[in-house]
Amino acid sequence: MDDAAGLPARRIALEILLRVDTTHAFADALLGKALPRIDNPADRRFITQLVLGALAWRGRYDYEISLLASRPLNAIAPPLLNVLRMGLHQLRALTRVPPHAAVNTSVRLAREFQRSAGASGFVNAILRQSLRRPVALPDRERDEVAYMSVAYSHPRWLVERFRDWFGDQTEGRLASNNEPAPNAVRLTLDRGDPAELLREIERNGMSVARRGPYPEVVILASAPIFDCSAYRDGLFTPQSEASQLISRMLSPSTGATVIDCAAAPGGKSAHLAQLVGGTGRVIAMDRKLGGLKDARATARRLGHRNLELILCDSAAALPLPDNCAEYVLLDAPCSGLGTLREHPEIRWRLKPADLRRLSRVQSSMLERAAKLVREDGVLLYSVCSPATEEGAAVIEDFLAAHTDFAREATPLDEEIRLHGFFAGRLRRRRGRLG
């Protein structure tokens, strides 16, 4: 990719990074809107690498910039700072990009996005210094947390929390957060036999890397193709493996009624609609109208007619009677710390106090969700986070106050934890209603 040919792709990547910074949008959503308008698959891959790489490795690149620049990070204009992060990512991680192309295009972007005197010269100087004398990592013997914070590009407070949660697995966990997320999809099993569905997916240009623990769970070798008949006909839908395991952990029986208390964007609701079958019923609730519209569109594409939608806030009073469902899922709003591969920007937005704030919301939602569960019914509480405050502590506090519920161990408890999520399956005891 020569300098001139690569500039438009880098420009799009920079625009996305600036929007992530200024609007708190998620990079994957912005990429999802931008990439379909780009014809060249190589450009689409390059833009994705630049955006997600610059976000994931932001801490390490900022550490390097802070030691090379003549001014503090907070005095560097956001366009220039993101140009430098992108430039360093090309120099450090994208080995197929020639160093001269990384530097020259970064200088041109600096001139284009920051029309102040010296902007392009500043970027040129930093990147050329980084080539001449790479910055050493902090001394591990002196401060192991500082070393891991820079080496694996996580805020220091988060490294400390990971050590609390994962112990000697911490370094592996931090490293894995910077790897590309697996390309997981879910097969629509009522559209055909899994082997038949896989053959159709492969005929549409996708290849399978591995199968998951259930027939519908498939990990593709590369990104799924959405402009194809297999997707339009509803044979598959993108959904992370951990998300699919949550629905399997609830394990509703055929014909059951399931309430999904925080359903948007609808992936789990659609999966549950498949699991309960046409004689079952899934009631999907959420306070976000856009999210419910997404859930409806997904259900229609997959052919599920047993999904009902209710616009409401599950942290407030619920518009359903008590004791009305055999199965209730509360996949609560959370920090998202188990999704750092997909959403690397989360690590730079969160603060320690956010975990405590979120736990209060989660506990309130769990109280309301529990009222919907029938005697001998099941309540599944889940979050896409390994944080104790959002997971185990919420369940422990709830059970201490509600002796009519008991936690049930399942074979998926540890599997879900390994994915960086938490889920607790609770059963309402017989004869203990009210």
C-alpha beads as a LAMMPS data file, in Angstrom:
LAMMPS data file: protein, C-alpha beads

434 atoms
433 bonds

1 atom types
1 bond types

-500.0 500.0 xlo xhi
-500.0 500.0 ylo yhi
-500.0 500.0 zlo zhi

Masses

1 110.0

Atoms # bond

1 1 1 0.000 0.000 0.000
2 1 1 1.765 3.191 -1.171
3 1 1 1.503 6.491 0.678
4 1 1 -1.081 8.126 -1.590
5 1 1 -3.255 5.026 -1.877
6 1 1 -3.315 4.512 1.878
7 1 1 -4.201 8.066 2.867
8 1 1 -8.027 7.826 2.419
9 1 1 -8.185 4.689 4.587
10 1 1 -6.078 6.340 7.288
11 1 1 -8.284 9.428 7.097
12 1 1 -11.403 7.349 7.789
13 1 1 -9.665 5.610 10.701
14 1 1 -8.653 8.956 12.199
15 1 1 -12.178 10.338 11.858
16 1 1 -13.537 7.310 13.713
17 1 1 -10.969 7.645 16.513
18 1 1 -11.846 11.317 16.955
19 1 1 -15.547 10.476 17.162
20 1 1 -14.836 7.789 19.753
21 1 1 -13.034 10.422 21.824
22 1 1 -15.525 13.263 21.429
23 1 1 -18.922 11.513 21.341
24 1 1 -18.240 8.401 23.466
25 1 1 -19.443 6.282 20.576
26 1 1 -18.201 2.710 20.281
27 1 1 -15.645 2.012 17.591
28 1 1 -17.290 -1.208 16.397
29 1 1 -20.552 0.623 15.740
30 1 1 -18.766 3.396 13.816
31 1 1 -16.815 0.814 11.821
32 1 1 -20.062 -0.998 11.088
33 1 1 -21.439 2.149 9.475
34 1 1 -18.264 3.160 7.619
35 1 1 -16.925 -0.115 6.244
36 1 1 -19.866 -1.157 4.028
37 1 1 -19.248 1.978 1.937
38 1 1 -15.673 0.862 1.177
39 1 1 -15.291 -1.504 -1.768
40 1 1 -11.727 -2.730 -1.225
41 1 1 -11.543 -5.565 1.369
42 1 1 -7.890 -4.726 2.084
43 1 1 -8.854 -1.146 2.961
44 1 1 -11.632 -2.402 5.250
45 1 1 -9.179 -4.658 7.094
46 1 1 -6.580 -1.884 7.332
47 1 1 -9.063 0.629 8.774
48 1 1 -10.246 -1.920 11.334
49 1 1 -6.659 -2.701 12.354
50 1 1 -5.824 0.987 12.731
51 1 1 -8.891 1.861 14.794
52 1 1 -8.979 -1.129 17.134
53 1 1 -5.185 -1.290 17.403
54 1 1 -4.770 2.393 18.241
55 1 1 -7.481 2.070 20.897
56 1 1 -6.227 -1.168 22.436
57 1 1 -2.590 -0.032 22.583
58 1 1 -3.352 3.569 23.466
59 1 1 -1.784 3.312 26.938
60 1 1 1.491 1.967 25.609
61 1 1 1.656 4.490 22.775
62 1 1 0.788 7.381 25.101
63 1 1 3.587 6.284 27.429
64 1 1 6.005 6.388 24.507
65 1 1 4.721 9.752 23.261
66 1 1 4.988 11.244 26.775
67 1 1 8.691 10.374 26.893
68 1 1 9.462 11.590 23.377
69 1 1 7.383 14.777 23.225
70 1 1 8.394 18.175 24.537
71 1 1 4.920 18.804 25.933
72 1 1 2.557 16.808 28.205
73 1 1 -0.099 14.596 26.643
74 1 1 -2.956 16.857 27.714
75 1 1 -1.336 19.718 25.805
76 1 1 -1.318 17.790 22.512
77 1 1 -4.361 18.488 20.330
78 1 1 -6.625 15.405 19.991
79 1 1 -6.138 15.117 16.203
80 1 1 -2.357 15.078 16.604
81 1 1 -2.461 12.646 19.505
82 1 1 -4.579 10.207 17.501
83 1 1 -2.379 10.643 14.434
84 1 1 0.604 9.710 16.596
85 1 1 -1.168 6.672 18.046
86 1 1 -2.044 5.492 14.553
87 1 1 1.488 6.132 13.340
88 1 1 3.029 4.220 16.225
89 1 1 0.632 1.330 15.695
90 1 1 1.794 1.055 12.091
91 1 1 5.427 1.189 13.154
92 1 1 5.109 -1.232 16.064
93 1 1 2.414 -3.719 15.048
94 1 1 1.615 -3.583 11.307
95 1 1 4.768 -5.081 9.863
96 1 1 3.494 -4.912 6.267
97 1 1 3.387 -1.099 6.374
98 1 1 6.777 0.418 5.388
99 1 1 8.068 2.862 8.031
100 1 1 8.309 5.689 5.480
101 1 1 4.632 5.223 4.577
102 1 1 3.583 5.281 8.235
103 1 1 5.540 8.477 8.893
104 1 1 4.714 10.327 5.676
105 1 1 0.965 9.681 5.814
106 1 1 0.882 10.657 9.489
107 1 1 2.564 13.965 8.639
108 1 1 0.021 14.597 5.888
109 1 1 -2.887 13.809 8.211
110 1 1 -1.455 16.162 10.853
111 1 1 -1.295 18.942 8.282
112 1 1 -4.849 18.210 7.150
113 1 1 -6.560 17.806 10.552
114 1 1 -4.585 20.342 12.627
115 1 1 -3.922 23.491 10.661
116 1 1 -1.645 25.056 13.236
117 1 1 1.981 26.003 12.725
118 1 1 4.345 23.190 13.477
119 1 1 1.721 20.403 13.669
120 1 1 3.188 18.289 10.884
121 1 1 6.754 18.916 12.058
122 1 1 5.828 17.838 15.582
123 1 1 4.359 14.529 14.336
124 1 1 7.304 13.955 12.023
125 1 1 9.794 14.527 14.845
126 1 1 8.061 12.182 17.307
127 1 1 7.676 9.304 14.854
128 1 1 11.236 9.586 13.564
129 1 1 12.560 9.653 17.130
130 1 1 10.521 6.529 17.875
131 1 1 12.279 4.774 14.997
132 1 1 15.742 5.854 16.170
133 1 1 15.354 5.109 19.877
134 1 1 12.415 2.958 20.994
135 1 1 11.307 3.700 24.537
136 1 1 12.046 1.058 27.195
137 1 1 9.219 -0.368 29.298
138 1 1 9.096 0.422 33.040
139 1 1 11.383 -1.730 35.181
140 1 1 9.428 -4.845 36.152
141 1 1 11.527 -5.522 39.238
142 1 1 10.853 -2.058 40.612
143 1 1 7.115 -1.833 39.849
144 1 1 5.414 -4.856 38.294
145 1 1 2.025 -3.149 38.039
146 1 1 3.534 -0.205 36.139
147 1 1 5.300 -2.649 33.834
148 1 1 2.117 -4.604 33.063
149 1 1 0.102 -1.399 32.699
150 1 1 2.382 -0.208 29.894
151 1 1 3.338 -3.580 28.411
152 1 1 -0.305 -4.656 28.023
153 1 1 -1.851 -1.193 27.702
154 1 1 -4.330 -1.116 30.585
155 1 1 -4.858 1.609 33.201
156 1 1 -2.950 0.921 36.388
157 1 1 -6.106 0.613 38.526
158 1 1 -7.460 -2.021 36.155
159 1 1 -4.255 -4.071 36.284
160 1 1 -4.557 -4.057 40.072
161 1 1 -8.160 -5.235 39.865
162 1 1 -7.275 -7.973 37.381
163 1 1 -4.698 -9.249 39.871
164 1 1 -7.460 -9.408 42.508
165 1 1 -9.795 -11.278 40.148
166 1 1 -7.402 -13.582 38.290
167 1 1 -4.256 -13.968 40.371
168 1 1 -1.491 -15.696 38.415
169 1 1 -3.662 -15.657 35.273
170 1 1 -3.541 -11.858 35.158
171 1 1 -0.815 -11.435 32.551
172 1 1 -2.471 -13.866 30.153
173 1 1 -5.798 -12.093 30.597
174 1 1 -4.273 -8.687 29.911
175 1 1 -2.507 -9.993 26.819
176 1 1 -5.642 -11.635 25.448
177 1 1 -7.569 -8.349 25.718
178 1 1 -5.360 -6.970 22.946
179 1 1 -6.005 -9.841 20.546
180 1 1 -8.717 -9.740 17.873
181 1 1 -12.080 -10.987 19.088
182 1 1 -13.200 -14.349 17.685
183 1 1 -15.679 -14.102 14.806
184 1 1 -18.544 -15.953 16.472
185 1 1 -21.922 -16.549 14.837
186 1 1 -25.025 -18.470 15.855
187 1 1 -26.739 -20.850 13.475
188 1 1 -30.529 -20.654 13.217
189 1 1 -31.193 -24.309 13.962
190 1 1 -34.850 -24.256 12.950
191 1 1 -33.703 -23.311 9.426
192 1 1 -31.972 -26.643 8.917
193 1 1 -29.530 -29.251 10.129
194 1 1 -26.247 -27.670 11.434
195 1 1 -24.158 -29.473 8.803
196 1 1 -26.464 -28.220 6.063
197 1 1 -26.356 -24.652 7.412
198 1 1 -22.563 -24.759 7.565
199 1 1 -22.344 -25.929 3.967
200 1 1 -24.506 -22.987 2.915
201 1 1 -22.361 -20.556 4.897
202 1 1 -19.238 -21.926 3.243
203 1 1 -20.881 -21.625 -0.174
204 1 1 -21.312 -17.934 0.679
205 1 1 -17.556 -17.470 1.097
206 1 1 -17.003 -18.048 4.827
207 1 1 -14.908 -20.774 6.436
208 1 1 -15.238 -22.323 9.882
209 1 1 -12.336 -22.156 12.349
210 1 1 -13.983 -24.317 15.005
211 1 1 -17.311 -25.449 16.420
212 1 1 -18.521 -24.451 19.866
213 1 1 -19.931 -26.565 22.693
214 1 1 -23.478 -26.409 21.277
215 1 1 -24.701 -27.085 17.714
216 1 1 -25.492 -23.442 16.998
217 1 1 -22.136 -22.019 18.163
218 1 1 -19.660 -21.478 15.318
219 1 1 -16.382 -19.553 15.183
220 1 1 -15.479 -18.366 11.682
221 1 1 -11.921 -18.083 10.388
222 1 1 -12.519 -14.440 9.398
223 1 1 -15.186 -11.787 9.682
224 1 1 -18.708 -12.869 8.709
225 1 1 -20.042 -11.735 5.345
226 1 1 -23.340 -9.898 5.677
227 1 1 -23.894 -9.115 2.008
228 1 1 -24.849 -12.681 1.182
229 1 1 -27.935 -14.864 0.889
230 1 1 -27.085 -16.932 3.983
231 1 1 -27.296 -13.823 6.157
232 1 1 -30.292 -12.276 4.415
233 1 1 -32.172 -15.577 4.655
234 1 1 -31.530 -15.742 8.385
235 1 1 -29.334 -18.846 8.463
236 1 1 -26.958 -17.218 10.949
237 1 1 -26.491 -14.125 13.063
238 1 1 -23.390 -12.628 14.710
239 1 1 -23.293 -13.298 18.449
240 1 1 -20.373 -13.860 20.791
241 1 1 -19.809 -17.339 22.142
242 1 1 -20.178 -16.159 25.747
243 1 1 -23.481 -14.471 24.925
244 1 1 -24.777 -17.709 23.433
245 1 1 -23.707 -19.634 26.537
246 1 1 -25.833 -17.313 28.705
247 1 1 -29.008 -18.422 26.912
248 1 1 -27.925 -22.044 27.183
249 1 1 -27.328 -21.588 30.911
250 1 1 -30.906 -20.387 31.373
251 1 1 -31.926 -23.535 29.469
252 1 1 -35.656 -22.870 29.043
253 1 1 -37.885 -25.833 28.237
254 1 1 -39.761 -26.084 24.957
255 1 1 -43.006 -24.139 25.108
256 1 1 -41.954 -22.051 28.120
257 1 1 -42.511 -18.341 28.707
258 1 1 -39.263 -16.376 29.083
259 1 1 -38.868 -12.737 30.072
260 1 1 -35.685 -10.946 28.991
261 1 1 -35.512 -7.886 31.240
262 1 1 -32.773 -5.925 29.443
263 1 1 -33.036 -7.271 25.929
264 1 1 -31.420 -4.749 23.566
265 1 1 -29.980 -5.312 21.019
266 1 1 -31.833 -8.634 21.036
267 1 1 -29.281 -11.361 20.384
268 1 1 -30.122 -13.342 23.523
269 1 1 -33.856 -12.787 23.050
270 1 1 -33.684 -14.260 19.549
271 1 1 -31.621 -17.203 20.817
272 1 1 -34.161 -17.833 23.586
273 1 1 -36.984 -17.645 21.036
274 1 1 -35.261 -20.453 19.143
275 1 1 -34.731 -22.530 22.282
276 1 1 -38.366 -22.376 23.463
277 1 1 -39.683 -23.130 19.975
278 1 1 -42.810 -21.940 18.231
279 1 1 -45.067 -22.953 21.133
280 1 1 -43.005 -20.871 23.557
281 1 1 -42.994 -17.147 24.168
282 1 1 -40.233 -14.612 24.780
283 1 1 -41.064 -11.181 26.174
284 1 1 -38.202 -8.780 25.505
285 1 1 -38.119 -5.593 27.574
286 1 1 -35.784 -2.619 27.320
287 1 1 -35.830 1.125 27.867
288 1 1 -34.131 1.827 24.530
289 1 1 -36.548 2.057 21.629
290 1 1 -33.747 1.754 19.089
291 1 1 -32.504 -1.414 20.771
292 1 1 -35.979 -2.966 20.662
293 1 1 -36.248 -2.099 16.973
294 1 1 -32.937 -3.901 16.420
295 1 1 -34.307 -6.899 18.337
296 1 1 -37.441 -6.945 16.179
297 1 1 -35.416 -6.727 12.962
298 1 1 -33.176 -9.611 14.060
299 1 1 -36.159 -11.774 15.041
300 1 1 -37.868 -11.133 11.714
301 1 1 -34.765 -11.960 9.701
302 1 1 -34.292 -15.195 11.635
303 1 1 -37.960 -16.113 11.298
304 1 1 -38.916 -15.987 14.995
305 1 1 -42.606 -15.122 15.463
306 1 1 -42.726 -15.777 19.193
307 1 1 -40.943 -12.612 20.354
308 1 1 -42.941 -9.806 21.998
309 1 1 -41.461 -6.385 22.781
310 1 1 -42.185 -4.027 25.689
311 1 1 -40.648 -0.570 26.048
312 1 1 -39.908 -0.078 29.756
313 1 1 -37.115 0.520 32.260
314 1 1 -36.369 -2.626 34.259
315 1 1 -34.789 -0.492 36.973
316 1 1 -38.282 0.922 37.649
317 1 1 -41.684 -0.707 38.149
318 1 1 -42.318 -3.429 35.559
319 1 1 -45.549 -3.589 33.511
320 1 1 -46.042 -7.315 34.167
321 1 1 -47.688 -9.180 37.056
322 1 1 -45.633 -10.878 39.727
323 1 1 -44.946 -14.629 39.429
324 1 1 -45.801 -14.701 35.717
325 1 1 -42.888 -16.558 34.079
326 1 1 -41.048 -19.856 34.371
327 1 1 -37.797 -18.295 33.206
328 1 1 -36.455 -14.767 33.612
329 1 1 -33.164 -13.430 32.251
330 1 1 -31.552 -10.272 33.549
331 1 1 -28.457 -9.562 31.470
332 1 1 -27.807 -6.350 33.334
333 1 1 -26.132 -3.187 32.069
334 1 1 -22.532 -3.356 33.224
335 1 1 -18.988 -2.086 32.763
336 1 1 -18.336 -4.379 29.793
337 1 1 -14.917 -5.388 31.142
338 1 1 -15.361 -8.845 29.650
339 1 1 -15.631 -7.364 26.159
340 1 1 -12.333 -5.456 25.927
341 1 1 -11.392 -7.315 22.735
342 1 1 -14.520 -6.024 21.026
343 1 1 -14.588 -2.654 22.819
344 1 1 -11.009 -1.608 23.680
345 1 1 -12.122 1.959 24.379
346 1 1 -13.947 0.830 27.545
347 1 1 -10.710 0.506 29.519
348 1 1 -9.937 4.215 29.023
349 1 1 -13.462 5.399 29.913
350 1 1 -14.103 3.483 33.117
351 1 1 -13.171 4.649 36.592
352 1 1 -13.158 2.493 39.773
353 1 1 -16.231 4.315 41.080
354 1 1 -18.209 3.200 38.020
355 1 1 -18.208 -0.402 39.254
356 1 1 -19.823 0.588 42.555
357 1 1 -22.352 2.812 40.798
358 1 1 -23.297 0.070 38.353
359 1 1 -23.672 -2.512 41.122
360 1 1 -26.402 -0.398 42.727
361 1 1 -28.327 -0.273 39.448
362 1 1 -27.832 -3.998 38.925
363 1 1 -29.107 -4.843 42.414
364 1 1 -32.197 -2.704 41.867
365 1 1 -32.934 -4.420 38.555
366 1 1 -32.416 -7.870 40.087
367 1 1 -34.959 -7.080 42.816
368 1 1 -37.577 -6.244 40.202
369 1 1 -36.752 -9.140 37.906
370 1 1 -37.094 -11.615 40.777
371 1 1 -40.728 -10.648 41.318
372 1 1 -41.600 -12.032 37.881
373 1 1 -40.396 -15.570 38.644
374 1 1 -42.898 -18.313 39.437
375 1 1 -42.485 -20.866 42.183
376 1 1 -39.826 -23.361 41.043
377 1 1 -38.951 -20.963 38.227
378 1 1 -35.463 -19.878 37.190
379 1 1 -33.860 -16.442 37.303
380 1 1 -30.553 -15.987 35.501
381 1 1 -28.463 -12.932 36.347
382 1 1 -25.538 -12.176 34.046
383 1 1 -23.060 -9.415 33.242
384 1 1 -20.306 -9.228 30.631
385 1 1 -17.757 -8.386 33.305
386 1 1 -15.467 -10.298 35.695
387 1 1 -15.742 -7.564 38.350
388 1 1 -16.756 -8.985 41.734
389 1 1 -18.867 -5.893 42.470
390 1 1 -21.016 -6.543 39.413
391 1 1 -21.234 -10.318 39.667
392 1 1 -20.725 -12.446 42.758
393 1 1 -21.342 -9.604 45.223
394 1 1 -24.688 -8.712 43.627
395 1 1 -25.829 -12.340 43.818
396 1 1 -24.597 -12.794 47.408
397 1 1 -26.396 -9.659 48.608
398 1 1 -29.581 -10.720 46.813
399 1 1 -29.577 -14.240 48.274
400 1 1 -28.944 -12.909 51.769
401 1 1 -32.143 -10.878 51.495
402 1 1 -34.226 -13.464 49.572
403 1 1 -34.235 -16.870 51.209
404 1 1 -36.878 -18.051 48.720
405 1 1 -34.121 -18.217 46.063
406 1 1 -31.112 -20.536 45.908
407 1 1 -28.207 -20.598 43.494
408 1 1 -27.803 -23.646 41.269
409 1 1 -24.373 -24.745 40.082
410 1 1 -24.171 -25.511 36.362
411 1 1 -21.498 -26.973 34.042
412 1 1 -21.317 -23.568 32.335
413 1 1 -20.362 -21.522 35.417
414 1 1 -16.616 -21.840 34.859
415 1 1 -16.870 -21.723 31.056
416 1 1 -18.640 -18.365 31.214
417 1 1 -16.104 -17.064 33.749
418 1 1 -13.277 -18.041 31.401
419 1 1 -14.848 -15.771 28.782
420 1 1 -14.644 -12.871 31.250
421 1 1 -18.390 -12.893 31.997
422 1 1 -20.365 -13.746 35.130
423 1 1 -23.676 -15.596 35.388
424 1 1 -25.608 -16.965 38.323
425 1 1 -28.591 -19.318 37.898
426 1 1 -31.108 -18.945 40.729
427 1 1 -34.194 -21.088 41.393
428 1 1 -37.225 -19.963 43.356
429 1 1 -37.941 -22.591 45.959
430 1 1 -41.257 -24.392 46.170
431 1 1 -43.538 -23.256 48.942
432 1 1 -41.525 -20.078 49.539
433 1 1 -43.435 -17.597 47.339
434 1 1 -44.051 -14.210 48.804

Bonds

1 1 1 2
2 1 2 3
3 1 3 4
4 1 4 5
5 1 5 6
6 1 6 7
7 1 7 8
8 1 8 9
9 1 9 10
10 1 10 11
11 1 11 12
12 1 12 13
13 1 13 14
14 1 14 15
15 1 15 16
16 1 16 17
17 1 17 18
18 1 18 19
19 1 19 20
20 1 20 21
21 1 21 22
22 1 22 23
23 1 23 24
24 1 24 25
25 1 25 26
26 1 26 27
27 1 27 28
28 1 28 29
29 1 29 30
30 1 30 31
31 1 31 32
32 1 32 33
33 1 33 34
34 1 34 35
35 1 35 36
36 1 36 37
37 1 37 38
38 1 38 39
39 1 39 40
40 1 40 41
41 1 41 42
42 1 42 43
43 1 43 44
44 1 44 45
45 1 45 46
46 1 46 47
47 1 47 48
48 1 48 49
49 1 49 50
50 1 50 51
51 1 51 52
52 1 52 53
53 1 53 54
54 1 54 55
55 1 55 56
56 1 56 57
57 1 57 58
58 1 58 59
59 1 59 60
60 1 60 61
61 1 61 62
62 1 62 63
63 1 63 64
64 1 64 65
65 1 65 66
66 1 66 67
67 1 67 68
68 1 68 69
69 1 69 70
70 1 70 71
71 1 71 72
72 1 72 73
73 1 73 74
74 1 74 75
75 1 75 76
76 1 76 77
77 1 77 78
78 1 78 79
79 1 79 80
80 1 80 81
81 1 81 82
82 1 82 83
83 1 83 84
84 1 84 85
85 1 85 86
86 1 86 87
87 1 87 88
88 1 88 89
89 1 89 90
90 1 90 91
91 1 91 92
92 1 92 93
93 1 93 94
94 1 94 95
95 1 95 96
96 1 96 97
97 1 97 98
98 1 98 99
99 1 99 100
100 1 100 101
101 1 101 102
102 1 102 103
103 1 103 104
104 1 104 105
105 1 105 106
106 1 106 107
107 1 107 108
108 1 108 109
109 1 109 110
110 1 110 111
111 1 111 112
112 1 112 113
113 1 113 114
114 1 114 115
115 1 115 116
116 1 116 117
117 1 117 118
118 1 118 119
119 1 119 120
120 1 120 121
121 1 121 122
122 1 122 123
123 1 123 124
124 1 124 125
125 1 125 126
126 1 126 127
127 1 127 128
128 1 128 129
129 1 129 130
130 1 130 131
131 1 131 132
132 1 132 133
133 1 133 134
134 1 134 135
135 1 135 136
136 1 136 137
137 1 137 138
138 1 138 139
139 1 139 140
140 1 140 141
141 1 141 142
142 1 142 143
143 1 143 144
144 1 144 145
145 1 145 146
146 1 146 147
147 1 147 148
148 1 148 149
149 1 149 150
150 1 150 151
151 1 151 152
152 1 152 153
153 1 153 154
154 1 154 155
155 1 155 156
156 1 156 157
157 1 157 158
158 1 158 159
159 1 159 160
160 1 160 161
161 1 161 162
162 1 162 163
163 1 163 164
164 1 164 165
165 1 165 166
166 1 166 167
167 1 167 168
168 1 168 169
169 1 169 170
170 1 170 171
171 1 171 172
172 1 172 173
173 1 173 174
174 1 174 175
175 1 175 176
176 1 176 177
177 1 177 178
178 1 178 179
179 1 179 180
180 1 180 181
181 1 181 182
182 1 182 183
183 1 183 184
184 1 184 185
185 1 185 186
186 1 186 187
187 1 187 188
188 1 188 189
189 1 189 190
190 1 190 191
191 1 191 192
192 1 192 193
193 1 193 194
194 1 194 195
195 1 195 196
196 1 196 197
197 1 197 198
198 1 198 199
199 1 199 200
200 1 200 201
201 1 201 202
202 1 202 203
203 1 203 204
204 1 204 205
205 1 205 206
206 1 206 207
207 1 207 208
208 1 208 209
209 1 209 210
210 1 210 211
211 1 211 212
212 1 212 213
213 1 213 214
214 1 214 215
215 1 215 216
216 1 216 217
217 1 217 218
218 1 218 219
219 1 219 220
220 1 220 221
221 1 221 222
222 1 222 223
223 1 223 224
224 1 224 225
225 1 225 226
226 1 226 227
227 1 227 228
228 1 228 229
229 1 229 230
230 1 230 231
231 1 231 232
232 1 232 233
233 1 233 234
234 1 234 235
235 1 235 236
236 1 236 237
237 1 237 238
238 1 238 239
239 1 239 240
240 1 240 241
241 1 241 242
242 1 242 243
243 1 243 244
244 1 244 245
245 1 245 246
246 1 246 247
247 1 247 248
248 1 248 249
249 1 249 250
250 1 250 251
251 1 251 252
252 1 252 253
253 1 253 254
254 1 254 255
255 1 255 256
256 1 256 257
257 1 257 258
258 1 258 259
259 1 259 260
260 1 260 261
261 1 261 262
262 1 262 263
263 1 263 264
264 1 264 265
265 1 265 266
266 1 266 267
267 1 267 268
268 1 268 269
269 1 269 270
270 1 270 271
271 1 271 272
272 1 272 273
273 1 273 274
274 1 274 275
275 1 275 276
276 1 276 277
277 1 277 278
278 1 278 279
279 1 279 280
280 1 280 281
281 1 281 282
282 1 282 283
283 1 283 284
284 1 284 285
285 1 285 286
286 1 286 287
287 1 287 288
288 1 288 289
289 1 289 290
290 1 290 291
291 1 291 292
292 1 292 293
293 1 293 294
294 1 294 295
295 1 295 296
296 1 296 297
297 1 297 298
298 1 298 299
299 1 299 300
300 1 300 301
301 1 301 302
302 1 302 303
303 1 303 304
304 1 304 305
305 1 305 306
306 1 306 307
307 1 307 308
308 1 308 309
309 1 309 310
310 1 310 311
311 1 311 312
312 1 312 313
313 1 313 314
314 1 314 315
315 1 315 316
316 1 316 317
317 1 317 318
318 1 318 319
319 1 319 320
320 1 320 321
321 1 321 322
322 1 322 323
323 1 323 324
324 1 324 325
325 1 325 326
326 1 326 327
327 1 327 328
328 1 328 329
329 1 329 330
330 1 330 331
331 1 331 332
332 1 332 333
333 1 333 334
334 1 334 335
335 1 335 336
336 1 336 337
337 1 337 338
338 1 338 339
339 1 339 340
340 1 340 341
341 1 341 342
342 1 342 343
343 1 343 344
344 1 344 345
345 1 345 346
346 1 346 347
347 1 347 348
348 1 348 349
349 1 349 350
350 1 350 351
351 1 351 352
352 1 352 353
353 1 353 354
354 1 354 355
355 1 355 356
356 1 356 357
357 1 357 358
358 1 358 359
359 1 359 360
360 1 360 361
361 1 361 362
362 1 362 363
363 1 363 364
364 1 364 365
365 1 365 366
366 1 366 367
367 1 367 368
368 1 368 369
369 1 369 370
370 1 370 371
371 1 371 372
372 1 372 373
373 1 373 374
374 1 374 375
375 1 375 376
376 1 376 377
377 1 377 378
378 1 378 379
379 1 379 380
380 1 380 381
381 1 381 382
382 1 382 383
383 1 383 384
384 1 384 385
385 1 385 386
386 1 386 387
387 1 387 388
388 1 388 389
389 1 389 390
390 1 390 391
391 1 391 392
392 1 392 393
393 1 393 394
394 1 394 395
395 1 395 396
396 1 396 397
397 1 397 398
398 1 398 399
399 1 399 400
400 1 400 401
401 1 401 402
402 1 402 403
403 1 403 404
404 1 404 405
405 1 405 406
406 1 406 407
407 1 407 408
408 1 408 409
409 1 409 410
410 1 410 411
411 1 411 412
412 1 412 413
413 1 413 414
414 1 414 415
415 1 415 416
416 1 416 417
417 1 417 418
418 1 418 419
419 1 419 420
420 1 420 421
421 1 421 422
422 1 422 423
423 1 423 424
424 1 424 425
425 1 425 426
426 1 426 427
427 1 427 428
428 1 428 429
429 1 429 430
430 1 430 431
431 1 431 432
432 1 432 433
433 1 433 434
